[in-house]
Amino acid sequence: MQFDDELVKGGIALPDMSSINSKKDFNFKRLIRVRENFVPEMENGINDFKGN
């Protein structure tokens, strides 16, 4: 077997648009409301089950 030297040319394929950088330290607390309990929903579910 004999292997000849081959010149391989390559490049980097980049997108044609610019990337969007987002804010890394986003505050999600205002999007999520932590609740103490779900008693009203549970009571409504019982009423729906009873047919009231």
DSSP file (Angstrom, degrees, kcal/mol; ACC not computed):
  #  RESIDUE AA STRUCTURE BP1 BP2  ACC     N-H-->O    O-->H-N    N-H-->O    O-->H-N    TCO  KAPPA ALPHA  PHI   PSI    X-CA   Y-CA   Z-CA
    1    1 A M              0   0    0      0, 0.0     2,-0.4     0, 0.0     0, 0.0   0.000 360.0 360.0 360.0 145.4    0.0    0.0    0.0
    2    2 A Q        -     0   0    0      2,-0.0     2,-0.5     0, 0.0     0, 0.0  -0.991 360.0-160.4-135.8 128.2    1.1    3.5   -0.7
    3    3 A F        -     0   0    0     -2,-0.4     2,-0.3     3,-0.0     3,-0.0  -0.932  10.2-154.4-110.2 122.4   -0.4    6.6    0.7
    4    4 A D        -     0   0    0     -2,-0.5     2,-0.2     1,-0.1    -2,-0.0  -0.644  28.1-101.1 -91.2 152.1    0.2    9.9   -1.1
    5    5 A D        -     0   0    0     -2,-0.3     2,-0.4     2,-0.0    -1,-0.1  -0.521  39.2-166.3 -70.4 136.6    0.1   13.2    0.7
    6    6 A E        -     0   0    0     -2,-0.2     2,-0.6     2,-0.0    -3,-0.0  -0.987  16.1-136.5-126.2 136.4   -3.2   15.1    0.2
    7    7 A L        -     0   0    0     -2,-0.4     2,-0.6     2,-0.0    -2,-0.0  -0.828  20.3-164.3 -92.1 121.6   -3.8   18.8    1.0
    8    8 A V        -     0   0    0     -2,-0.6     2,-0.4     2,-0.0    -2,-0.0  -0.933   0.9-164.0-110.1 122.0   -7.1   19.2    2.7
    9    9 A K        +     0   0    0     -2,-0.6     2,-0.3     2,-0.0    -2,-0.0  -0.874  16.3 168.0-105.3 137.9   -8.5   22.7    2.8
   10   10 A G        -     0   0    0     -2,-0.4     2,-0.3     2,-0.0    -2,-0.0  -0.894  13.2-170.1-141.1 170.7  -11.4   23.6    5.2
   11   11 A G        -     0   0    0     -2,-0.3     2,-0.5     2,-0.0    -2,-0.0  -0.892  31.0 -93.9-150.5 179.4  -13.2   26.5    6.6
   12   12 A I        -     0   0    0     -2,-0.3     2,-0.7     2,-0.0    -2,-0.0  -0.900  27.8-143.5-106.3 128.8  -15.7   27.4    9.3
   13   13 A A        -     0   0    0     -2,-0.5    -2,-0.0     0, 0.0     0, 0.0  -0.832  25.1-177.8 -92.2 115.9  -19.4   27.6    8.3
   14   14 A L        -     0   0    0     -2,-0.7    -2,-0.0     1,-0.1     2,-0.0  -0.814  30.6-100.5-111.2 152.6  -21.0   30.4   10.3
   15   15 A P        -     0   0    0      0, 0.0     4,-0.1     0, 0.0    -1,-0.1  -0.310  24.5-126.0 -67.8 156.9  -24.7   31.5   10.2
   16   16 A D  S    S+     0   0    0      2,-0.1     2,-0.3    -2,-0.0    -2,-0.0   0.382  89.1  63.7 -84.5   4.6  -25.7   34.5    8.1
   17   17 A M  S    S-     0   0    0      0, 0.0     2,-0.2     0, 0.0     0, 0.0  -0.833  86.2-107.6-124.6 164.1  -27.3   36.2   11.0
   18   18 A S        -     0   0    0     -2,-0.3     2,-0.2     1,-0.1    -2,-0.1  -0.607  35.8-113.7 -89.2 152.7  -26.1   37.5   14.3
   19   19 A S        -     0   0    0     -2,-0.2     2,-0.6    -4,-0.1    -1,-0.1  -0.486  22.0-126.4 -84.2 156.4  -26.8   35.8   17.6
   20   20 A I        -     0   0    0     -2,-0.2     2,-0.5     0, 0.0    -1,-0.0  -0.900  16.6-149.5-105.5 124.3  -29.0   37.3   20.3
   21   21 A N        -     0   0    0     -2,-0.6     2,-0.2     0, 0.0     3,-0.0  -0.806  14.8-155.3 -93.2 129.9  -27.6   37.5   23.7
   22   22 A S        -     0   0    0     -2,-0.5     2,-0.5     1,-0.1     4,-0.0  -0.625  30.7 -89.4-101.9 163.0  -30.2   37.2   26.5
   23   23 A K        -     0   0    0     -2,-0.2     3,-0.5     1,-0.2    -1,-0.1  -0.582  35.4-159.0 -70.9 122.7  -30.0   38.5   30.0
   24   24 A K  S    S+     0   0    0     -2,-0.5     2,-0.9     1,-0.2    -1,-0.2   0.857  83.0  53.5 -75.8 -36.4  -28.4   35.8   32.1
   25   25 A D  S    S+     0   0    0      2,-0.1    -1,-0.2     0, 0.0     2,-0.2  -0.440  75.3 167.3 -99.8  59.9  -29.6   36.8   35.5
   26   26 A F        -     0   0    0     -2,-0.9     2,-0.9    -3,-0.5    -4,-0.0  -0.535  35.8-128.8 -76.4 138.9  -33.3   37.0   34.8
   27   27 A N        +     0   0    0     -2,-0.2     3,-0.5     1,-0.2     4,-0.1  -0.785  29.0 175.1 -92.7 104.4  -35.6   37.3   37.8
   28   28 A F    >>  +     0   0    0     -2,-0.9     3,-1.4     1,-0.2     4,-1.1   0.492  58.2  93.4 -85.8  -4.0  -38.3   34.6   37.5
   29   29 A K  T 34 S+     0   0    0      1,-0.3     3,-0.4     2,-0.2    -1,-0.2   0.856  82.3  53.4 -60.4 -35.4  -39.8   35.3   40.9
   30   30 A R  T 34 S+     0   0    0     -3,-0.5    -1,-0.3     1,-0.2    -2,-0.1   0.651 107.4  52.9 -76.2 -12.2  -42.3   37.7   39.4
   31   31 A L  T <4 S+     0   0    0     -3,-1.4     2,-0.5     1,-0.1    -1,-0.2   0.695 106.8  55.8 -90.8 -21.6  -43.5   35.0   36.9
   32   32 A I     <  -     0   0    0     -4,-1.1     2,-0.6    -3,-0.4    -1,-0.1  -0.947  65.1-162.7-118.7 127.4  -44.1   32.3   39.6
   33   33 A R        -     0   0    0     -2,-0.5     2,-0.4    -3,-0.1    -3,-0.1  -0.936  13.1-147.4-110.7 115.8  -46.4   32.8   42.5
   34   34 A V        -     0   0    0     -2,-0.6     2,-0.3     2,-0.0    -2,-0.0  -0.685  17.4-151.9 -83.4 128.6  -45.8   30.3   45.3
   35   35 A R        -     0   0    0     -2,-0.4     3,-0.1     1,-0.1    -1,-0.0  -0.725  18.1-141.5-104.3 151.7  -49.1   29.5   47.1
   36   36 A E  S    S-     0   0    0     -2,-0.3     2,-0.3     1,-0.2    -1,-0.1   0.900  80.2 -17.3 -73.1 -42.5  -49.6   28.4   50.7
   37   37 A N        -     0   0    0      1,-0.0    -1,-0.2     0, 0.0     0, 0.0  -0.945  44.9-132.5-156.4 173.5  -52.4   25.9   49.8
   38   38 A F     >  +     0   0    0     -2,-0.3     4,-2.2     1,-0.1     5,-0.2  -0.117  57.8 130.3-123.2  32.9  -54.9   24.8   47.2
   39   39 A V  H  >  +     0   0    0      1,-0.2     4,-2.8     2,-0.2     5,-0.2   0.906  69.8  53.4 -59.6 -46.5  -57.9   24.6   49.6
   40   40 A P  H  > S+     0   0    0      0, 0.0     4,-2.2     0, 0.0    -1,-0.2   0.912 111.8  45.8 -57.8 -41.4  -60.3   26.6   47.4
   41   41 A E  H  > S+     0   0    0      2,-0.2     4,-2.1     1,-0.2    -2,-0.2   0.881 112.5  51.1 -67.5 -37.3  -59.6   24.5   44.3
   42   42 A M  H  X S+     0   0    0     -4,-2.2     4,-2.0     2,-0.2    -1,-0.2   0.906 110.2  49.1 -66.5 -40.6  -60.0   21.3   46.4
   43   43 A E  H  X S+     0   0    0     -4,-2.8     4,-2.4     1,-0.2    -2,-0.2   0.906 110.6  50.5 -65.0 -40.8  -63.4   22.5   47.8
   44   44 A N  H  X S+     0   0    0     -4,-2.2     4,-2.4    -5,-0.2    -1,-0.2   0.882 108.8  52.6 -63.6 -37.1  -64.6   23.3   44.3
   45   45 A G  H  X S+     0   0    0     -4,-2.1     4,-2.0     2,-0.2    -1,-0.2   0.891 109.0  48.8 -65.3 -39.2  -63.5   19.9   43.2
   46   46 A I  H  X S+     0   0    0     -4,-2.0     4,-2.3     2,-0.2    -2,-0.2   0.919 111.4  50.0 -65.6 -43.0  -65.5   18.3   46.0
   47   47 A N  H  X>S+     0   0    0     -4,-2.4     5,-2.3     1,-0.2     4,-1.2   0.892 110.6  49.7 -62.7 -39.6  -68.6   20.4   45.0
   48   48 A D  H  <5S+     0   0    0     -4,-2.4    -1,-0.2     3,-0.2    -2,-0.2   0.882 110.9  50.0 -65.4 -37.3  -68.2   19.4   41.4
   49   49 A F  H  <5S+     0   0    0     -4,-2.0    -2,-0.2     1,-0.2    -1,-0.2   0.883 111.6  47.6 -67.8 -38.9  -68.0   15.7   42.4
   50   50 A K  H  <5S-     0   0    0     -4,-2.3    -1,-0.2    -5,-0.1    -2,-0.2   0.695 115.6-116.2 -75.2 -18.5  -71.1   16.0   44.6
   51   51 A G  T  <5       0   0    0     -4,-1.2    -3,-0.2    -5,-0.2    -4,-0.1   0.645 360.0 360.0  91.2  16.4  -73.0   17.7   41.8
   52   52 A N      <       0   0    0     -5,-2.3    -4,-0.2    -6,-0.2    -5,-0.1   0.451 360.0 360.0 -83.5 360.0  -73.5   21.1   43.6
